[in-house]
Amino acid sequence: MAKKAITKKLTADPEQYGTRLHSPLHGLFKLKSSHMRVAYHIEKDLREVWVLVIGDRRTIWKDRQGEILDRLKKEKAKRAPTR
């Protein structure tokens, strides 16, 4: 179910279908798909959507916040311009 929602909704309009998250995940979005949640980041300049984690709605926000933030940091570092 989550894969179908990602493919259909996030490729069409990730801001419309997602919900903005609050601190400490401010700036990220969530997509609901049945009992699963998808945490993602929209990189407008690159026209990309980074899916950071997919997890059960009951545990994803409490148990995996650190993992989500770490993945975001790694993705940004990979795409940072080199000098």
N, C-alpha and C positions, 0 to 999 in steps of 0.2 A: 504493500500500500504506500509506504513512504517513497519508494522509488518512482511510482507512478505520479504521485503528487509533485515530487521534485521536477520530474521531466515535463509535466504538463503546466504547472503553475509557475515555477521559478524561471522557466525559459520564456514564459509569456510576459509576466509582470511581477517581479519579486516584491515590490513595495505594496502593490495592491493586495496580494494574497497573504502577505505576512503581517505579523503584529510586532511592533517595536518592543524591545525588552528594556527593563529598567536596570539601575545600578545593582550590581557591579558589571552587568552585561549590556550597559547602555551603548547604543550604536549598533547593536545586533538585532536580528529579527528571529521570530519563530514561525514555523509553519506547522499547523496541526494536520495530522493524518491518522484518523482512528485513535488508538491509544498511544501512538508514537508522536514525538516532537522532533523537529529538525531545527537546529540552531544554525543560522547562516549570516554572512556578512555580504553587503553589496559594495563592490568597488566600482563606483560610477565612472571614474576616469578610464579604467581599463575595460569597462562594460563586462564585468565578471561578477558572478555570484560564487562565494566560497562556502560550501557546506562544511561546517566545522564538526558537528556531531549529530548523530541520530540516536534517540533513546526513548525509553518508556516515560510517559508523561508524569508518573508518580515519583521518579527518581532523578530525572535528567537535571533539573535546576539545582537541587540541593547537593547531590552527590558528584556532579560533573562540571561545576562552574570553573574550577581550576583548569581542568582539561580543555574546556572551551576557550578560555582566555589564552592558554599556552599555544593552542593551535592557531589562534588568530595572530599572535605575536610571531610565530614561525612563518606563517604565510606572508605577513607584511615584510619580514626580513628577507625572504626569498625574492621578493619583487622590488626591494629597495634599490635605487640606482647606485651603481658602483662608481667610485671616483678614481 
